[in-house]
């Protein structure tokens, strides 16, 4: 489909979307209309743009995705395999709509708010109104603009000052089967005030091997001396398109740890931009991606050091098989006044076939002179000497390769401090390994 045709298609969907809303905050309506105008003028990104050079998203523009309708109630038992801890507080969204029967917010401490974004905006929550779409700007690219234009529901987490909650909250976004290709535009807003603590799992799954378009945007605002651990687990259908934007802003003496896992999707891209906007901040980004078939998995990260005396660490690993492609672009941006920055970035990739490829681009952009910054990337195959050693101990070759892949991925999964979640993710990884290859 021509670019103008797909823009007109989404404009018509937006007009229908606005008619169905028929109400809402005037400021939000204005923001939506600004976003759809930006999309109408600019459309989706193309490979002519440097940040999208290796990721062709034209397959997304060739399908007229319909807005996902609210489905019938989901049997809560179907979501239990994706929740660590049956009594964990959670919000469940099915095809972009809140499923109140499957969600539970009981036993949360005073000062921790977990609710649908729609409910928060309807109640005129001042913090939600102030921070929503402030950090993930609609003019970043067409995907963010499209999500902003169709903001209606999503997850809202607000942790008040001095409140600590160690058990992970679950934000579960489920897509079910449909006769027509559907799109969902989840929005997540997380606000963690000064001296607070939060752990949250943001998870995307499919209950059917269908074609759909998931386009989430997540904004996380972290106050002074606050601590946030954030897990993103992407298990979309192998026929799905997943384009995610994650924007994080940290204040003085705070910390943010990200665990980003990408397993599904025909085209799956995550753009992560973390801004260290205060002194004494610690930031760690961990990532693992497994690609097989003809999957394209793309991770773009930016860690922006704006103030002195901040530390950042980034560890991303990938395993690719068959004709899968991966893209890793990681930038450490150190501003002029961000002296005493200590930053490290590493991307390592394991290639299992002749046709699998990786485009890796670690970058340093440094404008301060008193810093310690390193980066590096590796691409290679399973070490044959190690395989020979394991085989000499009576282990079959396929099993030896599985053990090597498991150990390679384990260097990322072992970073998860929550025991139940670490075991759960390790089992997912193990389920992908079969006879020395990645199992479809």
C-alpha positions as CSV (number, residue, x, y, z in Angstrom):
1,X,0.0,0.0,0.0
2,X,1.2,3.5,-0.8
3,X,2.3,5.6,2.1
4,X,-0.5,8.2,1.5
5,X,-3.0,5.4,1.5
6,X,-2.0,4.0,4.9
7,X,-2.0,7.5,6.4
8,X,-5.6,8.0,5.1
9,X,-6.5,4.7,6.6
10,X,-5.3,5.6,10.1
11,X,-7.0,9.0,9.7
12,X,-10.3,7.3,9.1
13,X,-9.8,5.0,12.1
14,X,-9.0,8.1,14.2
15,X,-12.2,9.9,13.2
16,X,-14.2,6.8,14.2
17,X,-12.2,6.5,17.4
18,X,-13.0,10.1,18.3
19,X,-16.7,9.7,17.6
20,X,-16.9,6.6,19.8
21,X,-15.2,8.5,22.7
22,X,-17.7,11.3,22.5
23,X,-16.2,12.9,25.7
24,X,-13.0,13.1,27.7
25,X,-10.6,15.8,28.9
26,X,-10.2,18.6,26.4
27,X,-6.4,18.7,26.9
28,X,-6.2,14.9,26.0
29,X,-8.4,15.4,23.0
30,X,-6.1,18.2,21.8
31,X,-3.0,16.1,22.3
32,X,-4.6,13.2,20.3
33,X,-5.4,15.5,17.4
34,X,-1.9,17.0,17.4
35,X,-0.5,13.4,17.3
36,X,-2.6,12.3,14.4
37,X,-1.8,15.4,12.4
38,X,1.9,14.7,13.0
39,X,1.4,11.1,11.8
40,X,-0.6,12.3,8.7
41,X,2.3,14.6,7.7
42,X,5.2,12.2,8.5
43,X,3.9,8.6,8.4
44,X,6.0,5.7,9.5
45,X,9.8,5.8,9.6
46,X,11.7,4.4,6.6
47,X,15.1,2.9,6.0
48,X,16.2,6.3,4.6
49,X,16.5,7.5,8.2
50,X,19.7,6.5,10.0
51,X,18.0,5.1,13.1
52,X,15.8,2.8,10.9
53,X,18.4,1.9,8.3
54,X,18.5,-1.8,9.2
55,X,14.8,-2.2,10.0
56,X,12.3,-2.0,7.2
57,X,8.8,-1.6,8.7
58,X,7.0,-1.4,5.3
59,X,5.3,-4.8,6.0
60,X,3.3,-2.9,8.7
61,X,2.2,-0.3,6.3
62,X,1.0,-2.9,3.8
63,X,-1.8,-4.1,6.1
64,X,-5.0,-2.3,7.0
65,X,-5.1,-3.1,10.7
66,X,-8.5,-2.6,12.4
67,X,-8.9,-1.3,15.9
68,X,-9.2,-4.3,18.3
69,X,-12.6,-4.7,19.8
70,X,-13.3,-5.5,23.4
71,X,-13.5,-9.3,23.7
72,X,-15.6,-11.6,25.8
73,X,-14.3,-12.1,29.4
74,X,-11.2,-14.3,29.5
75,X,-11.0,-17.3,31.7
76,X,-8.6,-16.2,34.5
77,X,-7.0,-19.7,34.4
78,X,-5.5,-18.9,31.0
79,X,-3.3,-16.2,32.4
80,X,-1.9,-18.1,35.3
81,X,1.1,-19.5,33.4
82,X,2.2,-15.9,32.8
83,X,2.0,-14.8,36.4
84,X,4.7,-15.6,39.0
85,X,2.7,-15.8,42.2
86,X,-1.1,-16.4,42.0
87,X,-1.9,-13.6,44.4
88,X,0.3,-11.0,42.7
89,X,-1.2,-7.6,42.1
90,X,-1.9,-7.3,38.4
91,X,-3.6,-5.5,35.6
92,X,-4.7,-7.6,32.6
93,X,-5.5,-6.1,29.2
94,X,-7.1,-8.2,26.5
95,X,-6.8,-6.8,23.0
96,X,-6.0,-3.4,24.5
97,X,-9.0,-3.4,26.9
98,X,-8.9,-3.8,30.7
99,X,-10.1,-7.2,31.9
100,X,-11.4,-6.4,35.4
101,X,-12.2,-10.0,36.2
102,X,-8.6,-11.1,35.7
103,X,-7.1,-8.1,37.3
104,X,-6.5,-7.8,41.0
105,X,-5.2,-4.8,43.1
106,X,-5.9,-6.2,46.5
107,X,-3.3,-6.1,49.4
108,X,-1.4,-3.2,48.0
109,X,0.1,-0.8,50.5
110,X,-1.3,2.6,51.1
111,X,0.4,5.0,48.7
112,X,0.7,2.6,45.8
113,X,-1.9,3.1,43.1
114,X,-2.4,0.5,40.4
115,X,-5.3,1.2,38.0
116,X,-6.2,1.5,34.3
117,X,-5.0,4.7,32.7
118,X,-8.6,5.3,31.6
119,X,-9.7,5.3,35.2
120,X,-6.9,7.6,36.3
121,X,-7.7,10.2,33.6
122,X,-11.4,10.0,34.3
123,X,-10.7,10.8,38.0
124,X,-8.6,13.8,37.0
125,X,-5.5,12.4,38.5
126,X,-3.1,15.4,38.5
127,X,0.1,13.4,38.3
128,X,-1.1,11.3,35.4
129,X,-2.3,14.4,33.5
130,X,1.0,16.2,34.1
131,X,3.3,13.3,33.1
132,X,1.4,11.5,30.3
133,X,3.1,12.1,26.9
134,X,5.5,14.5,28.5
135,X,8.6,12.2,28.0
136,X,7.8,10.0,25.0
137,X,7.3,12.8,22.5
138,X,4.8,12.3,19.7
139,X,7.3,13.8,17.2
140,X,9.9,11.1,17.9
141,X,8.5,8.9,15.1
142,X,5.3,7.7,13.5
143,X,4.8,4.9,16.0
144,X,4.8,7.1,19.1
145,X,2.6,9.6,17.3
146,X,0.1,6.8,16.4
147,X,0.0,5.5,20.0
148,X,-0.5,9.0,21.3
149,X,-3.3,9.6,18.8
150,X,-5.1,6.5,20.0
151,X,-4.5,6.9,23.8
152,X,-7.6,5.5,25.5
153,X,-6.5,2.9,28.0
154,X,-3.4,1.3,29.5
155,X,-1.7,0.9,32.9
156,X,-1.1,3.5,35.5
157,X,1.2,3.0,38.4
158,X,1.9,5.7,41.0
159,X,4.1,5.1,44.0
160,X,3.9,7.8,46.7
161,X,6.9,9.2,48.5
162,X,8.7,6.8,50.9
163,X,6.5,3.8,49.8
164,X,8.4,0.5,49.1
165,X,6.9,-2.5,47.4
166,X,9.3,-5.3,46.7
167,X,7.0,-7.9,45.1
168,X,6.6,-7.3,41.3
169,X,3.4,-5.8,40.0
170,X,2.3,-7.5,36.7
171,X,1.1,-5.6,33.7
172,X,-0.1,-8.2,31.3
173,X,-1.1,-7.4,27.7
174,X,-2.8,-10.3,25.9
175,X,-3.8,-10.5,22.2
176,X,-6.3,-13.2,21.2
177,X,-7.2,-14.6,17.8
178,X,-9.3,-12.6,15.3
179,X,-10.5,-13.1,11.8
180,X,-9.1,-9.7,10.8
181,X,-5.7,-8.2,11.5
182,X,-6.0,-6.0,14.6
183,X,-4.0,-3.3,16.2
184,X,-3.5,-2.5,19.9
185,X,-2.0,0.7,21.3
186,X,-1.2,0.1,25.0
187,X,0.1,3.0,27.1
188,X,1.9,2.6,30.4
189,X,2.7,5.4,32.8
190,X,4.7,4.7,35.9
191,X,5.5,7.4,38.5
192,X,7.7,6.6,41.4
193,X,8.2,9.5,43.9
194,X,11.2,10.3,46.1
195,X,12.6,7.5,48.3
196,X,10.1,4.9,46.9
197,X,10.8,1.4,45.6
198,X,9.0,-0.5,42.8
199,X,9.4,-3.7,40.8
200,X,7.1,-4.2,37.8
201,X,6.7,-6.8,35.0
202,X,5.4,-5.5,31.7
203,X,4.5,-8.5,29.5
204,X,3.1,-9.0,26.0
205,X,1.8,-12.4,25.0
206,X,-0.4,-13.9,22.3
207,X,-2.9,-16.7,22.8
208,X,-3.0,-17.5,19.0
209,X,-0.6,-17.5,16.1
210,X,-2.2,-14.6,14.4
211,X,-1.2,-11.4,12.6
212,X,-1.6,-8.2,14.6
213,X,0.1,-4.9,15.3
214,X,1.1,-4.1,19.0
215,X,2.4,-0.6,19.4
216,X,3.0,0.1,23.1
217,X,4.6,3.2,24.7
218,X,5.9,3.2,28.3
219,X,6.9,6.3,30.3
220,X,8.7,5.9,33.7
221,X,9.4,8.8,35.9
222,X,11.7,8.1,38.9
223,X,12.1,10.6,41.8
224,X,15.2,11.3,44.0
225,X,16.7,8.3,45.8
226,X,14.0,6.0,44.4
227,X,14.6,2.5,43.1
228,X,12.9,0.8,40.1
229,X,13.4,-2.7,38.7
230,X,11.5,-3.1,35.4
231,X,11.0,-6.3,33.4
232,X,9.8,-6.3,29.8
233,X,8.9,-9.7,28.4
234,X,7.9,-9.8,24.8
235,X,6.3,-13.1,23.6
236,X,4.1,-12.0,20.7
237,X,2.9,-14.2,17.9
238,X,5.6,-15.1,15.3
239,X,3.3,-13.3,12.8
240,X,2.9,-10.2,14.9
241,X,4.5,-6.7,14.7
242,X,5.7,-5.2,17.9
243,X,7.1,-1.6,18.0
244,X,7.7,-0.4,21.5
245,X,9.0,2.9,22.9
246,X,10.3,3.1,26.5
247,X,11.2,6.5,28.0
248,X,12.7,6.7,31.5
249,X,13.7,9.8,33.4
250,X,15.7,9.6,36.7
251,X,16.4,12.2,39.3
252,X,19.3,12.5,41.8
253,X,20.6,9.4,43.6
254,X,18.0,7.1,42.1
255,X,18.5,3.8,40.4
256,X,16.9,1.9,37.5
257,X,17.5,-1.7,36.4
258,X,15.9,-2.9,33.2
259,X,15.5,-6.6,32.1
260,X,14.4,-6.7,28.4
261,X,13.5,-10.1,26.9
262,X,12.5,-10.4,23.2
263,X,11.3,-13.8,22.0
264,X,8.4,-13.3,19.6
265,X,7.2,-11.2,16.7
266,X,7.8,-11.2,12.9
267,X,9.2,-7.7,13.3
268,X,9.9,-6.7,16.9
269,X,11.6,-3.4,17.8
270,X,12.1,-1.7,21.2
271,X,13.4,1.8,21.4
272,X,14.7,2.6,25.0
273,X,15.8,6.1,26.0
274,X,17.0,6.6,29.6
275,X,17.8,10.1,30.8
276,X,20.0,10.4,33.9
277,X,18.9,13.9,35.0
278,X,20.6,14.2,38.4
279,X,23.9,13.4,40.1
280,X,24.6,10.0,41.7
281,X,22.4,7.9,39.5
282,X,22.9,4.2,38.8
283,X,21.4,2.6,35.6
284,X,21.7,-1.0,34.4
285,X,20.2,-2.3,31.2
286,X,20.1,-6.1,30.7
287,X,18.8,-7.6,27.5
288,X,18.3,-11.0,25.8
289,X,16.9,-11.7,22.4
290,X,16.3,-15.1,20.6
291,X,15.5,-15.1,16.9
292,X,14.7,-17.9,14.5
293,X,12.9,-18.4,11.3
294,X,12.8,-15.1,9.5
295,X,12.3,-12.9,12.6
296,X,13.7,-9.4,12.8
297,X,14.5,-8.3,16.4
298,X,15.7,-4.8,16.8
299,X,16.9,-3.1,20.1
300,X,17.8,0.6,20.1
301,X,19.0,2.0,23.4
302,X,20.2,5.5,24.4
303,X,21.6,6.2,27.9
304,X,21.8,10.0,28.3
305,X,24.2,11.2,31.0
306,X,23.2,14.8,31.7
307,X,24.7,15.3,35.2
308,X,28.0,14.4,36.9
309,X,28.9,11.3,39.0
310,X,26.5,8.8,37.3
311,X,27.1,5.2,36.4
312,X,25.6,3.1,33.7
313,X,26.0,-0.5,32.7
314,X,24.5,-2.2,29.6
315,X,24.7,-5.9,28.8
316,X,22.8,-7.2,25.8
317,X,23.0,-10.7,24.3
318,X,21.4,-12.4,21.3
319,X,21.1,-15.9,19.9
320,X,20.1,-16.2,16.2
321,X,19.3,-19.2,14.0
322,X,18.0,-20.0,10.5
323,X,17.4,-16.7,8.6
324,X,16.7,-14.5,11.6
325,X,18.1,-11.0,11.7
326,X,18.9,-8.8,14.7
327,X,19.8,-5.2,15.1
328,X,21.5,-3.7,18.2
329,X,22.2,0.0,18.3
330,X,23.3,1.3,21.7
331,X,24.4,4.9,22.4
332,X,26.0,6.3,25.5
333,X,25.6,10.1,25.3
334,X,27.6,12.1,27.8
335,X,26.8,15.8,28.0
336,X,29.4,18.5,28.5
337,X,28.8,18.9,32.3
338,X,28.4,15.2,33.0
339,X,32.0,14.9,34.5
340,X,33.0,11.7,36.4
341,X,30.7,9.6,34.2
342,X,31.4,5.9,34.4
343,X,29.7,4.0,31.6
344,X,30.1,0.5,30.0
345,X,28.3,-1.2,27.2
346,X,28.5,-4.7,25.8
347,X,26.7,-6.5,23.0
348,X,27.4,-10.2,22.4
349,X,25.8,-12.4,19.7
350,X,25.8,-16.1,19.0
351,X,25.1,-17.2,15.5
352,X,23.8,-20.7,14.9
353,X,23.4,-20.8,11.1
354,X,25.0,-19.5,7.9
355,X,22.1,-17.2,7.1
356,X,21.4,-15.6,10.4
357,X,22.8,-12.0,10.6
358,X,23.3,-9.2,13.2
359,X,23.9,-5.5,12.6
360,X,25.5,-4.2,15.8
361,X,26.4,-0.6,16.4
362,X,27.7,0.4,19.9
363,X,28.3,4.1,20.1
364,X,29.9,6.7,22.4
365,X,29.0,10.3,22.1
366,X,31.1,12.2,24.7
367,X,31.3,15.9,25.3
368,X,33.0,15.8,28.8
369,X,36.7,15.2,29.4
370,X,36.8,13.5,32.8
371,X,34.9,10.2,32.1
372,X,35.4,6.5,31.9
373,X,33.5,5.0,29.1
374,X,33.9,1.6,27.3
375,X,31.9,-0.3,24.7
376,X,32.2,-3.4,22.6
377,X,30.4,-5.9,20.4
378,X,31.1,-9.5,19.5
379,X,29.6,-11.9,16.9
380,X,30.6,-15.6,16.8
381,X,29.6,-19.2,16.7
382,X,29.6,-21.8,19.5
383,X,33.2,-22.7,20.4
384,X,34.0,-26.1,18.9
385,X,36.7,-26.8,21.5
386,X,34.1,-26.5,24.2
387,X,31.8,-28.8,22.3
388,X,34.5,-31.3,21.8
389,X,35.3,-31.2,25.6
390,X,31.7,-31.8,26.6
391,X,31.4,-34.6,24.0
392,X,34.5,-36.3,25.4
393,X,32.7,-36.4,28.7
394,X,29.9,-38.5,27.2
395,X,27.5,-35.6,26.4
396,X,25.9,-35.7,22.9
397,X,26.7,-33.0,20.5
398,X,23.2,-31.5,20.4
399,X,22.9,-31.5,24.1
400,X,26.4,-29.9,24.4
401,X,25.3,-27.1,22.1
402,X,22.1,-26.6,24.2
403,X,24.2,-26.4,27.3
404,X,26.5,-23.8,25.7
405,X,23.5,-21.7,24.6
406,X,21.9,-22.1,28.0
407,X,25.1,-20.8,29.7
408,X,25.4,-17.9,27.2
409,X,21.8,-16.8,27.9
410,X,22.2,-17.5,31.6
411,X,24.7,-14.7,31.9
412,X,21.7,-12.4,31.4
413,X,18.9,-14.3,33.1
414,X,21.0,-14.9,36.2
415,X,20.9,-11.1,36.8
416,X,17.3,-11.4,37.8
417,X,17.1,-11.2,41.6
418,X,13.5,-12.4,42.0
419,X,13.9,-16.2,42.3
420,X,10.5,-17.2,40.9
421,X,10.9,-14.9,37.9
422,X,14.5,-15.9,37.2
423,X,13.5,-19.6,37.1
424,X,10.5,-18.7,34.9
425,X,12.5,-16.9,32.3
426,X,15.2,-19.6,32.4
427,X,12.4,-22.1,31.6
428,X,11.3,-20.0,28.6
429,X,14.8,-19.9,27.3
430,X,15.2,-23.6,27.8
431,X,12.0,-24.2,25.8
432,X,13.5,-22.4,22.8
433,X,16.5,-24.8,22.7
434,X,16.2,-28.0,20.7
435,X,18.9,-30.2,19.3
436,X,21.5,-27.4,19.3
437,X,19.2,-25.0,17.6
438,X,16.4,-22.6,18.4
439,X,13.0,-24.3,18.4
440,X,10.3,-22.5,16.5
